[in-house]
Amino acid sequence: MDKANQIGNFVFAGCMFVGGGIGFYTDNLVAGGAIGMGVGFIARAIILSRHKD
């Protein structure tokens, strides 16, 4: 579970950076960051659910 948790954390952070970058590009950094966080939480949950021990 530790390896899946690490991967999930990296995916979450990556989604936040992508969302922030899109928000910066569209002049709406807060909305982009929030969307990136939402996608990151969903992606992390999927990764953790598929790697149950």
NUGU-687835 format. One record per residue: residue number from 0; x, y, z of N, C-alpha, C in turn. Coordinates in nm, 2 decimals, always signed. Example, Ala and Ser with C-alpha at 12.3 -4.5 7.8 and 13.67 -1.06 7.14 Angstrom:
// NUGU-687835
<pt num="0" n_px="+1.32" n_py="-0.57" n_pz="+0.78" ca_px="+1.23" ca_py="-0.45" ca_pz="+0.78" c_px="+1.32" c_py="-0.33" c_pz="+0.78"/>
<pt num="1" n_px="+1.28" n_py="-0.22" n_pz="+0.71" ca_px="+1.37" ca_py="-0.11" ca_pz="+0.71" c_px="+1.29" c_py="+0.00" c_pz="+0.79"/>
***
This chain:
// NUGU-687835
<pt num="0" n_px="+0.08" n_py="-0.12" n_pz="+0.00" ca_px="+0.00" ca_py="+0.00" ca_pz="+0.00" c_px="+0.09" c_py="+0.13" c_pz="+0.00"/>
<pt num="1" n_px="+0.21" n_py="+0.11" n_pz="+0.05" ca_px="+0.29" ca_py="+0.23" ca_pz="+0.06" c_px="+0.33" c_py="+0.28" c_pz="-0.08"/>
<pt num="2" n_px="+0.36" n_py="+0.19" n_pz="-0.17" ca_px="+0.40" ca_py="+0.23" ca_pz="-0.31" c_px="+0.28" c_py="+0.29" c_pz="-0.38"/>
<pt num="3" n_px="+0.16" n_py="+0.24" n_pz="-0.36" ca_px="+0.04" ca_py="+0.30" ca_pz="-0.43" c_px="+0.02" c_py="+0.43" c_pz="-0.37"/>
<pt num="4" n_px="+0.04" n_py="+0.45" n_pz="-0.24" ca_px="+0.02" ca_py="+0.58" ca_pz="-0.18" c_px="+0.11" c_py="+0.68" c_pz="-0.23"/>
<pt num="5" n_px="+0.24" n_py="+0.65" n_pz="-0.25" ca_px="+0.34" ca_py="+0.74" ca_pz="-0.31" c_px="+0.30" c_py="+0.78" c_pz="-0.45"/>
<pt num="6" n_px="+0.26" n_py="+0.68" n_pz="-0.53" ca_px="+0.22" ca_py="+0.71" ca_pz="-0.67" c_px="+0.10" c_py="+0.80" c_pz="-0.67"/>
<pt num="7" n_px="+0.00" n_py="+0.77" n_pz="-0.59" ca_px="-0.12" ca_py="+0.85" ca_pz="-0.58" c_px="-0.09" c_py="+1.00" c_pz="-0.54"/>
<pt num="8" n_px="+0.01" n_py="+1.01" n_pz="-0.45" ca_px="+0.05" ca_py="+1.15" ca_pz="-0.41" c_px="+0.11" c_py="+1.22" c_pz="-0.52"/>
<pt num="9" n_px="+0.20" n_py="+1.16" n_pz="-0.60" ca_px="+0.26" ca_py="+1.22" ca_pz="-0.72" c_px="+0.16" c_py="+1.26" c_pz="-0.82"/>
<pt num="10" n_px="+0.06" n_py="+1.17" n_pz="-0.85" ca_px="-0.04" ca_py="+1.20" ca_pz="-0.94" c_px="-0.13" c_py="+1.32" c_pz="-0.90"/>
<pt num="11" n_px="-0.16" n_py="+1.32" n_pz="-0.77" ca_px="-0.24" ca_py="+1.43" ca_pz="-0.72" c_px="-0.16" c_py="+1.56" c_pz="-0.74"/>
<pt num="12" n_px="-0.03" n_py="+1.57" n_pz="-0.70" ca_px="+0.04" ca_py="+1.69" ca_pz="-0.72" c_px="+0.06" c_py="+1.73" c_pz="-0.87"/>
<pt num="13" n_px="+0.07" n_py="+1.63" n_pz="-0.95" ca_px="+0.08" ca_py="+1.66" ca_pz="-1.10" c_px="-0.05" c_py="+1.72" c_pz="-1.15"/>
<pt num="14" n_px="-0.16" n_py="+1.66" n_pz="-1.11" ca_px="-0.29" ca_py="+1.72" ca_pz="-1.15" c_px="-0.31" c_py="+1.86" c_pz="-1.10"/>
<pt num="15" n_px="-0.26" n_py="+1.89" n_pz="-0.98" ca_px="-0.27" ca_py="+2.03" ca_pz="-0.93" c_px="-0.19" c_py="+2.12" c_pz="-1.01"/>
<pt num="16" n_px="-0.07" n_py="+2.08" n_pz="-1.05" ca_px="+0.02" ca_py="+2.17" ca_pz="-1.13" c_px="-0.04" c_py="+2.19" c_pz="-1.27"/>
<pt num="17" n_px="-0.09" n_py="+2.08" n_pz="-1.33" ca_px="-0.15" ca_py="+2.10" ca_pz="-1.46" c_px="-0.28" c_py="+2.19" c_pz="-1.45"/>
<pt num="18" n_px="-0.36" n_py="+2.17" n_pz="-1.35" ca_px="-0.48" ca_py="+2.26" ca_pz="-1.33" c_px="-0.43" c_py="+2.40" c_pz="-1.31"/>
<pt num="19" n_px="-0.33" n_py="+2.42" n_pz="-1.23" ca_px="-0.28" ca_py="+2.56" ca_pz="-1.20" c_px="-0.23" c_py="+2.62" c_pz="-1.33"/>
<pt num="20" n_px="-0.16" n_py="+2.54" n_pz="-1.41" ca_px="-0.10" ca_py="+2.59" ca_pz="-1.54" c_px="-0.22" c_py="+2.63" c_pz="-1.63"/>
<pt num="21" n_px="-0.32" n_py="+2.55" n_pz="-1.64" ca_px="-0.43" ca_py="+2.58" ca_pz="-1.73" c_px="-0.50" c_py="+2.71" c_pz="-1.67"/>
<pt num="22" n_px="-0.52" n_py="+2.72" n_pz="-1.54" ca_px="-0.58" ca_py="+2.83" ca_pz="-1.48" c_px="-0.50" c_py="+2.96" c_pz="-1.51"/>
<pt num="23" n_px="-0.36" n_py="+2.95" n_pz="-1.50" ca_px="-0.28" ca_py="+3.06" ca_pz="-1.53" c_px="-0.29" c_py="+3.11" c_pz="-1.67"/>
<pt num="24" n_px="-0.30" n_py="+3.01" n_pz="-1.76" ca_px="-0.31" ca_py="+3.04" ca_pz="-1.91" c_px="-0.44" c_py="+3.11" c_pz="-1.94"/>
<pt num="25" n_px="-0.55" n_py="+3.07" n_pz="-1.87" ca_px="-0.68" ca_py="+3.13" ca_pz="-1.89" c_px="-0.71" c_py="+3.25" c_pz="-1.80"/>
<pt num="26" n_px="-0.61" n_py="+3.29" n_pz="-1.72" ca_px="-0.63" ca_py="+3.41" ca_pz="-1.63" c_px="-0.73" c_py="+3.38" c_pz="-1.52"/>
<pt num="27" n_px="-0.73" n_py="+3.25" n_pz="-1.47" ca_px="-0.82" ca_py="+3.21" ca_pz="-1.36" c_px="-0.75" c_py="+3.11" c_pz="-1.28"/>
<pt num="28" n_px="-0.65" n_py="+3.15" n_pz="-1.21" ca_px="-0.56" ca_py="+3.05" ca_pz="-1.14" c_px="-0.64" c_py="+2.98" c_pz="-1.03"/>
<pt num="29" n_px="-0.73" n_py="+3.04" n_pz="-0.96" ca_px="-0.80" ca_py="+2.98" ca_pz="-0.85" c_px="-0.89" c_py="+2.86" c_pz="-0.90"/>
<pt num="30" n_px="-0.96" n_py="+2.89" n_pz="-1.01" ca_px="-1.05" ca_py="+2.79" ca_pz="-1.07" c_px="-0.97" c_py="+2.67" c_pz="-1.12"/>
<pt num="31" n_px="-0.86" n_py="+2.70" n_pz="-1.19" ca_px="-0.77" ca_py="+2.60" ca_pz="-1.24" c_px="-0.71" c_py="+2.51" c_pz="-1.13"/>
<pt num="32" n_px="-0.67" n_py="+2.57" n_pz="-1.02" ca_px="-0.62" ca_py="+2.50" ca_pz="-0.91" c_px="-0.73" c_py="+2.41" c_pz="-0.85"/>
<pt num="33" n_px="-0.85" n_py="+2.46" n_pz="-0.84" ca_px="-0.96" ca_py="+2.38" ca_pz="-0.78" c_px="-0.99" c_py="+2.26" c_pz="-0.87"/>
<pt num="34" n_px="-1.00" n_py="+2.29" n_pz="-1.00" ca_px="-1.03" ca_py="+2.18" ca_pz="-1.09" c_px="-0.91" c_py="+2.07" c_pz="-1.09"/>
<pt num="35" n_px="-0.79" n_py="+2.12" n_pz="-1.08" ca_px="-0.68" ca_py="+2.03" ca_pz="-1.07" c_px="-0.68" c_py="+1.94" c_pz="-0.94"/>
<pt num="36" n_px="-0.72" n_py="+2.01" n_pz="-0.83" ca_px="-0.74" ca_py="+1.93" ca_pz="-0.71" c_px="-0.85" c_py="+1.83" c_pz="-0.72"/>
<pt num="37" n_px="-0.96" n_py="+1.86" n_pz="-0.78" ca_px="-1.07" ca_py="+1.77" ca_pz="-0.79" c_px="-1.03" c_py="+1.65" c_pz="-0.87"/>
<pt num="38" n_px="-0.96" n_py="+1.67" n_pz="-0.99" ca_px="-0.92" ca_py="+1.57" ca_pz="-1.07" c_px="-0.81" c_py="+1.48" c_pz="-1.00"/>
<pt num="39" n_px="-0.72" n_py="+1.55" n_pz="-0.92" ca_px="-0.62" ca_py="+1.48" ca_pz="-0.85" c_px="-0.68" c_py="+1.39" c_pz="-0.74"/>
<pt num="40" n_px="-0.78" n_py="+1.44" n_pz="-0.67" ca_px="-0.84" ca_py="+1.35" ca_pz="-0.57" c_px="-0.91" c_py="+1.23" c_pz="-0.63"/>
<pt num="41" n_px="-0.97" n_py="+1.25" n_pz="-0.74" ca_px="-1.04" ca_py="+1.13" ca_pz="-0.81" c_px="-0.93" c_py="+1.04" c_pz="-0.86"/>
<pt num="42" n_px="-0.83" n_py="+1.09" n_pz="-0.92" ca_px="-0.72" ca_py="+1.00" ca_pz="-0.98" c_px="-0.65" c_py="+0.92" c_pz="-0.86"/>
<pt num="43" n_px="-0.63" n_py="+0.99" n_pz="-0.75" ca_px="-0.56" ca_py="+0.93" ca_pz="-0.64" c_px="-0.65" c_py="+0.82" c_pz="-0.58"/>
<pt num="44" n_px="-0.78" n_py="+0.84" n_pz="-0.57" ca_px="-0.87" ca_py="+0.74" ca_pz="-0.52" c_px="-0.88" c_py="+0.62" c_pz="-0.61"/>
<pt num="45" n_px="-0.87" n_py="+0.64" n_pz="-0.74" ca_px="-0.87" ca_py="+0.53" ca_pz="-0.84" c_px="-0.75" c_py="+0.45" c_pz="-0.82"/>
<pt num="46" n_px="-0.63" n_py="+0.51" n_pz="-0.81" ca_px="-0.51" ca_py="+0.44" ca_pz="-0.79" c_px="-0.51" c_py="+0.36" c_pz="-0.66"/>
<pt num="47" n_px="-0.55" n_py="+0.42" n_pz="-0.55" ca_px="-0.55" ca_py="+0.35" ca_pz="-0.43" c_px="-0.65" c_py="+0.23" c_pz="-0.43"/>
<pt num="48" n_px="-0.76" n_py="+0.25" n_pz="-0.49" ca_px="-0.86" ca_py="+0.14" ca_pz="-0.49" c_px="-0.82" c_py="+0.02" c_pz="-0.58"/>
<pt num="49" n_px="-0.74" n_py="+0.05" n_pz="-0.68" ca_px="-0.69" ca_py="-0.06" ca_pz="-0.76" c_px="-0.57" c_py="-0.14" c_pz="-0.70"/>
<pt num="50" n_px="-0.50" n_py="-0.08" n_pz="-0.60" ca_px="-0.39" ca_py="-0.14" ca_pz="-0.55" c_px="-0.41" c_py="-0.18" c_pz="-0.40"/>
<pt num="51" n_px="-0.52" n_py="-0.23" n_pz="-0.37" ca_px="-0.55" ca_py="-0.28" ca_pz="-0.23" c_px="-0.46" c_py="-0.40" c_pz="-0.21"/>
<pt num="52" n_px="-0.42" n_py="-0.41" n_pz="-0.08" ca_px="-0.34" ca_py="-0.53" ca_pz="-0.04" c_px="-0.42" c_py="-0.64" c_pz="+0.01"/>
***
